[in-house]
Amino acid sequence: MASFQWKNFQPPSPDAGITAILAFHRSPGYGNVPASPPAHGNGIREIGIIEKLLFSYGFVQCCGREERLFFHYSQYQGDINQAKLGDMVEFEQGIDRRTGKAIAVSILSMPQMPQTAPFPSVAGGDRMLGSIVVDAKPPPKSAGPDEEGGQMGRIQYETSGESFFLPFSHCDLTTKGTQLEPGDQVTFTMETCKRTGALQAYDVQKLDQQVERHQGVICSCKDSFGFIERSDVVKEIFFHYSEFQGDINDLKLGDDVEFTVQDRHGKEVAVNMVKLPHGTVVFENISDTRFIGQIAKVIGRSHRQSTSDLLPGRLTYAEKSVEKEIQFGDKDVCADFTYREGDTVEFNIATDRRDSMQHATNIEFLETSFDSSEEPRETGIVAVVKEGFGFIKCAEREARMFFHFSEFLKPGTIPRVQDEVEFTISEDQTSNKPVAIRIKLLPRGSISFETVLQEKYSGIVEKEAISQRQSTRSPKKNGTNKDSGVGELGEIKYEVDGKEQTIKFVMKDVDIRNVPKCGDKVEFQICEQRRNSQHTAKNIKVMSRAPGQRHRGLVATLKENFGFIETLERDREIFFHYSSFDGDPNDLDIGDMLEYTLASKNGKQSAEGVLLLTSAADASGVARLEVEEKVLEGKVVRPMRSSNPEQEEYAGLVQVGVEDNENAKMYPFTIVSLTNKQEFLQKGDLVTFRLTKPANGGDVFAAHLEAQRKVVQSRVESLKGQFGFIGYEVEEGKKLFFHVSEVVGGVELQVGDVVEFIIIQNKRSGKTSACNVKKISEARAPRPERLLSRLKSISMDESQPRVVALRQPRGPDGRPGFALIRAAAVSVA
């Protein structure tokens, strides 16, 4: 205690001080180790501070010199369990006989200052004033395992009249490389070390030293940390949210901040961050001169997601007749649409204040690029708008084109339905589908989907047009698009150079005050669609109304209270209601000749004043046709629309020959062509037919068409109102369905009747049923129960002797039987 080192030791100023407490691990049973006799040292007593306590050894930091000495618990004179980090001890320096290194021996605990007040809780709070007791040193390059953290320093500060010690490391200096000497006045903050749980001094700054502040912009934010792009050097610096002086929720990407750089564990971090007004931090100087150049290298989508090359794009421009090349990045373009090499752009040149590197910025696309590059452009109208994307109805093609809002040349454009646009077609790299890019808004009325010819034509309305609101048929059956809103198409027949032609028209192209009806003479112009070159009638005007002429046709279909009439031209069906028929609808049959007039109800054609023609001269629809004698064999290639309502064509097709042959001759057929007007022909049915040619030299049709089908016999198994089932299995466990309308002659069937029929399959539902059902014989009376029970008891064993009847007895109805008359029985007395 009386050594000269202790006498010469001068404590630091009473204005600061604190005791350091650090976590350590110790053997739970080491307190029972007896005190060892003093080891031999150099005889000079020194003062030190316990800096580290481990399992069975520790380290003492010398107060009179910059050295840290190892000591073993056996050299501690007292209860080692009572020792704490920061305790003042007295010791001698000895030599470890095994390693030859200097160690502390004969360690005695010195009286410690009583701690009547708790350690102040000032973590992250105000700065405190203290003095350096021991300066912190970084670890040497050849640091051993015992010196991996470098030399810890000590700060003494005083509060409430008591002195405390606080450790700090070289990483806790505010300014890296600051030289401190014992006795230097410093300011610091006190925080709890997250690794050890002990109090430690941070952000240590010499009292007369000015802290350098830096500025930057928040460039990245993660869960609890982020990065700042510094304005003084071209690099980013890490920061933790706890270093921000304010509400971290107010900090966002792009905010300007000011901070101090501190070294922690060999890496620079930003501390003491404060938010600056927007626009305070400036990284580069932008020239006032605007330059014009061409894109030499575009920024691909893969480069946009990569951070390895911040300026992947290239521009070429001329300055004072010298061709130059300059870089640009993704943030330097003013719009996000697709750029192409050779595009003409206007830009400024930005010079980085940190390294004087130049790059192009504020790049704006010039529409003169389309003229110089001769880029193929198309036009259209925005048809659908969703969230961030939409579809364009093209004027030059049928398909709709997908587009994204970012592809508009003007940034921030929000398109609306019916906007007229000009665009370029490109293949999407992800889906390999065509999409619209580089989209430009056009003034209203700039786009025309059709070209109207000046010449006017006249013709006769063959079919009336129906608006979409009045139409009851699906757009697919009408041959129109469901989104077109045109309804059902009408037809006009007209002549050009003596050749008869047909043209279609829609309801929107007629004068709504004078709508043309069937048979009216009209004047019109021909309109050509740009996207498909189809012709339609436009600007239709009625020239004269058609008289109420009578038409003829054959009954094609009969339903519960309505039917359809096939025109003699064999090109369509006319609806009629039984209330329009002059007579008893029960007298009608398929194939009967009718006479009628055309009328329009709810925008649809129907037959009125329907009369049945009964005379042979009037009723024969086939009699007026010239029929060849030769009978041909073939098969049905396409059924009539009544058999398959999904098809657009009304007439069916039959080919010559039963084998599949693309080059085989084919002839149309309708209900008039059938020998049996109730015949239900399907695709693939084998038929025989003749050829017929109308007297006016029109198309050749098939006539006397008869199906060559397999006829099947079975019994009626059940009847349920207007339908029943036949005991013929088409599928396992399922009987064959039939409707009573398919019974030939309208004969009333009973359960058990034998019938013959033809099996057909419905194209819409895929189900099978019986048609042309003919009754063959009536059901036999059921056998008496006594005979059924007797039959069940008869053995069918073939090995038993059998009795064969040689002649049958005469029955009560006089059928052949025994030749002799049996005499009456005589009783014997």
Secondary structure as the mmCIF struct_conf table of DSSP 4:
data_model
#
loop_
_struct_conf.conf_type_id
_struct_conf.id
_struct_conf.beg_label_comp_id
_struct_conf.beg_label_asym_id
_struct_conf.beg_label_seq_id
_struct_conf.end_label_comp_id
_struct_conf.end_label_asym_id
_struct_conf.end_label_seq_id
HELX_RH_AL_P HELX_RH_AL_P1 PHE A 4 ASN A 8
TURN_TY1_P TURN_TY1_P1 PRO A 14 ASP A 15
STRN STRN1 GLY A 17 GLY A 17
TURN_TY1_P TURN_TY1_P2 PRO A 28 GLY A 29
HELX_RH_3T_P HELX_RH_3T_P1 TYR A 30 ASN A 32
HELX_LH_PP_P HELX_LH_PP_P1 VAL A 33 HIS A 40
BEND BEND1 GLY A 43 GLY A 43
STRN STRN2 ARG A 45 LEU A 53
BEND BEND2 PHE A 55 SER A 56
STRN STRN3 TYR A 57 CYS A 62
BEND BEND3 CYS A 63 GLU A 66
STRN STRN4 ARG A 68 HIS A 72
HELX_RH_3T_P HELX_RH_3T_P2 TYR A 73 GLN A 75
STRN STRN5 TYR A 76 GLN A 77
BEND BEND4 GLY A 78 GLY A 78
HELX_RH_3T_P HELX_RH_3T_P3 ILE A 80 GLN A 82
TURN_TY1_P TURN_TY1_P3 LEU A 85 GLY A 86
STRN STRN6 MET A 88 ILE A 95
TURN_TY1_P TURN_TY1_P4 ARG A 97 THR A 99
STRN STRN7 ALA A 102 SER A 109
HELX_LH_PP_P HELX_LH_PP_P2 MET A 110 PRO A 114
BEND BEND5 ALA A 117 ALA A 117
HELX_LH_PP_P HELX_LH_PP_P3 PRO A 118 PRO A 120
TURN_TY1_P TURN_TY1_P5 ALA A 123 GLY A 124
BEND BEND6 GLY A 125 ASP A 126
STRN STRN8 MET A 128 VAL A 134
STRN STRN9 LYS A 137 LYS A 137
HELX_LH_PP_P HELX_LH_PP_P4 PRO A 138 PRO A 140
TURN_TY1_P TURN_TY1_P6 LYS A 141 SER A 142
HELX_RH_3T_P HELX_RH_3T_P4 PRO A 145 GLU A 147
TURN_TY1_P TURN_TY1_P7 GLU A 148 GLY A 149
STRN STRN10 GLN A 151 GLN A 151
HELX_LH_PP_P HELX_LH_PP_P5 MET A 152 MET A 152
STRN STRN11 GLY A 153 THR A 159
TURN_TY1_P TURN_TY1_P8 SER A 160 GLY A 161
STRN STRN12 GLU A 162 PHE A 168
HELX_RH_3T_P HELX_RH_3T_P5 HIS A 170 ASP A 172
STRN STRN13 LEU A 173 LEU A 173
BEND BEND7 THR A 174 THR A 175
TURN_TY1_P TURN_TY1_P9 LYS A 176 GLY A 177
TURN_TY1_P TURN_TY1_P10 PRO A 182 GLY A 183
STRN STRN14 GLN A 185 THR A 192
TURN_TY1_P TURN_TY1_P11 LYS A 194 THR A 196
STRN STRN15 LEU A 199 LYS A 206
TURN_TY1_P TURN_TY1_P12 LEU A 207 ASP A 208
HELX_LH_PP_P HELX_LH_PP_P6 GLN A 209 ARG A 213
STRN STRN16 HIS A 214 CYS A 221
BEND BEND8 ASP A 223 SER A 224
STRN STRN17 PHE A 225 ARG A 230
BEND BEND9 SER A 231 LYS A 235
STRN STRN18 GLU A 236 HIS A 240
HELX_RH_3T_P HELX_RH_3T_P6 TYR A 241 GLU A 243
STRN STRN19 PHE A 244 PHE A 244
BEND BEND10 GLN A 245 GLY A 246
HELX_RH_3T_P HELX_RH_3T_P7 ILE A 248 ASP A 250
TURN_TY1_P TURN_TY1_P13 LEU A 253 GLY A 254
STRN STRN20 ASP A 256 ARG A 264
TURN_TY1_P TURN_TY1_P14 HIS A 265 GLY A 266
STRN STRN21 LYS A 267 LYS A 275
TURN_TY1_P TURN_TY1_P15 HIS A 278 GLY A 279
STRN STRN22 GLU A 284 ILE A 286
BEND BEND11 ASP A 288 ASP A 288
STRN STRN23 PHE A 291 LYS A 297
HELX_RH_AL_P HELX_RH_AL_P2 ARG A 301 ARG A 304
TURN_TY1_P TURN_TY1_P16 GLN A 305 GLN A 305
BEND BEND12 SER A 308 SER A 308
BEND BEND13 LEU A 310 LEU A 310
STRN STRN24 GLY A 313 GLU A 319
TURN_TY1_P TURN_TY1_P17 LYS A 320 SER A 321
STRN STRN25 VAL A 322 PHE A 328
HELX_RH_3T_P HELX_RH_3T_P8 ASP A 330 ASP A 332
STRN STRN26 VAL A 333 VAL A 333
BEND BEND14 CYS A 334 CYS A 334
BEND BEND15 PHE A 337 PHE A 337
HELX_LH_PP_P HELX_LH_PP_P7 THR A 338 TYR A 339
TURN_TY1_P TURN_TY1_P18 GLU A 341 GLY A 342
STRN STRN27 THR A 344 ASP A 352
TURN_TY1_P TURN_TY1_P19 ARG A 353 ASP A 355
STRN STRN28 GLN A 358 PHE A 365
TURN_TY1_P TURN_TY1_P20 GLU A 367 GLU A 367
HELX_RH_AL_P HELX_RH_AL_P3 THR A 368 SER A 373
TURN_TY1_P TURN_TY1_P21 GLU A 374 GLU A 374
STRN STRN29 GLU A 378 VAL A 385
BEND BEND16 GLU A 387 GLY A 388
STRN STRN30 PHE A 389 CYS A 394
BEND BEND17 ALA A 395 GLU A 396
BEND BEND18 GLU A 398 ALA A 399
STRN STRN31 ARG A 400 HIS A 404
HELX_RH_3T_P HELX_RH_3T_P9 PHE A 405 GLU A 407
STRN STRN32 PHE A 408 PHE A 408
BEND BEND19 LEU A 409 LYS A 410
TURN_TY1_P TURN_TY1_P22 PRO A 411 GLY A 412
TURN_TY1_P TURN_TY1_P23 VAL A 417 GLN A 418
STRN STRN33 GLU A 420 GLU A 427
TURN_TY1_P TURN_TY1_P24 GLN A 429 SER A 431
STRN STRN34 PRO A 434 LEU A 441
TURN_TY1_P TURN_TY1_P25 ARG A 444 GLY A 445
BEND BEND20 PHE A 449 PHE A 449
STRN STRN35 GLU A 450 LYS A 463
STRN STRN36 ILE A 466 ILE A 466
TURN_TY1_P TURN_TY1_P26 GLN A 468 GLN A 470
BEND BEND21 ARG A 473 ARG A 473
HELX_RH_AL_P HELX_RH_AL_P4 PRO A 475 ASN A 478
TURN_TY1_P TURN_TY1_P27 GLY A 479 GLY A 479
BEND BEND22 THR A 480 THR A 480
TURN_TY1_P TURN_TY1_P28 LYS A 482 SER A 484
STRN STRN37 GLU A 488 GLU A 488
HELX_LH_PP_P HELX_LH_PP_P8 LEU A 489 LEU A 489
STRN STRN38 GLY A 490 VAL A 496
TURN_TY1_P TURN_TY1_P29 ASP A 497 GLY A 498
STRN STRN39 LYS A 499 PHE A 505
HELX_RH_3T_P HELX_RH_3T_P10 MET A 507 ASP A 509
STRN STRN40 VAL A 510 VAL A 510
TURN_TY1_P TURN_TY1_P30 ILE A 512 ARG A 513
BEND BEND23 ASN A 514 ASN A 514
TURN_TY1_P TURN_TY1_P31 CYS A 518 GLY A 519
STRN STRN41 LYS A 521 GLN A 529
TURN_TY1_P TURN_TY1_P32 ARG A 530 ASN A 532
STRN STRN42 HIS A 535 SER A 544
HELX_LH_PP_P HELX_LH_PP_P9 ARG A 545 PRO A 547
STRN STRN43 HIS A 551 LEU A 558
BEND BEND24 GLU A 560 ASN A 561
STRN STRN44 PHE A 562 THR A 567
TURN_TY1_P TURN_TY1_P33 LEU A 568 GLU A 569
BEND BEND25 ARG A 570 ASP A 571
STRN STRN45 GLU A 573 HIS A 577
HELX_RH_3T_P HELX_RH_3T_P11 TYR A 578 SER A 580
STRN STRN46 PHE A 581 PHE A 581
BEND BEND26 ASP A 582 GLY A 583
HELX_RH_3T_P HELX_RH_3T_P12 PRO A 585 ASP A 587
TURN_TY1_P TURN_TY1_P34 ILE A 590 GLY A 591
STRN STRN47 MET A 593 LYS A 601
TURN_TY1_P TURN_TY1_P35 ASN A 602 GLY A 603
STRN STRN48 LYS A 604 LEU A 612
BEND BEND27 SER A 615 SER A 615
HELX_RH_AL_P HELX_RH_AL_P5 ALA A 616 ALA A 619
BEND BEND28 GLY A 621 VAL A 622
TURN_TY1_P TURN_TY1_P36 ALA A 623 ARG A 624
BEND BEND29 LEU A 625 LEU A 625
STRN STRN49 GLU A 626 VAL A 627
BEND BEND30 GLU A 629 GLU A 629
STRN STRN50 LEU A 632 ARG A 638
TURN_TY1_P TURN_TY1_P37 ARG A 641 SER A 643
TURN_TY1_P TURN_TY1_P38 PRO A 645 GLU A 646
BEND BEND31 GLU A 648 GLU A 648
BEND BEND32 TYR A 650 ALA A 651
STRN STRN51 GLY A 652 VAL A 656
BEND BEND33 GLY A 657 GLU A 659
TURN_TY1_P TURN_TY1_P39 GLU A 662 ASN A 663
BEND BEND34 ALA A 664 ALA A 664
STRN STRN52 MET A 666 PHE A 669
HELX_RH_3T_P HELX_RH_3T_P13 ILE A 671 SER A 673
STRN STRN53 LEU A 674 LEU A 674
BEND BEND35 THR A 675 ASN A 676
TURN_TY1_P TURN_TY1_P40 LYS A 677 GLN A 678
TURN_TY1_P TURN_TY1_P41 LYS A 683 GLY A 684
STRN STRN54 LEU A 686 LYS A 693
TURN_TY1_P TURN_TY1_P42 ALA A 695 ASN A 696
BEND BEND36 GLY A 697 GLY A 697
STRN STRN55 PHE A 701 ALA A 707
STRN STRN56 VAL A 712 LYS A 720
TURN_TY1_P TURN_TY1_P43 GLY A 721 GLN A 722
STRN STRN57 PHE A 723 GLU A 731
TURN_TY1_P TURN_TY1_P44 GLU A 732 GLY A 733
STRN STRN58 LYS A 734 HIS A 739
HELX_RH_3T_P HELX_RH_3T_P14 VAL A 740 GLU A 742
STRN STRN59 VAL A 743 VAL A 743
HELX_RH_3T_P HELX_RH_3T_P15 VAL A 744 GLY A 746
HELX_LH_PP_P HELX_LH_PP_P10 VAL A 747 LEU A 749
TURN_TY1_P TURN_TY1_P45 VAL A 751 GLY A 752
STRN STRN60 VAL A 754 GLN A 761
TURN_TY1_P TURN_TY1_P46 LYS A 763 SER A 765
STRN STRN61 THR A 768 SER A 777
HELX_LH_PP_P HELX_LH_PP_P11 GLU A 778 PRO A 784
HELX_RH_AL_P HELX_RH_AL_P6 GLU A 785 SER A 793
BEND BEND37 ILE A 794 ILE A 794
TURN_TY1_P TURN_TY1_P47 GLU A 798 SER A 799
BEND BEND38 GLN A 800 GLN A 800
BEND BEND39 LEU A 806 ARG A 807
HELX_LH_PP_P HELX_LH_PP_P12 GLN A 808 GLY A 811
TURN_TY1_P TURN_TY1_P48 PRO A 812 ASP A 813
BEND BEND40 PRO A 816 PRO A 816
BEND BEND41 ALA A 819 LEU A 820
HELX_LH_PP_P HELX_LH_PP_P13 ILE A 821 ALA A 825
#
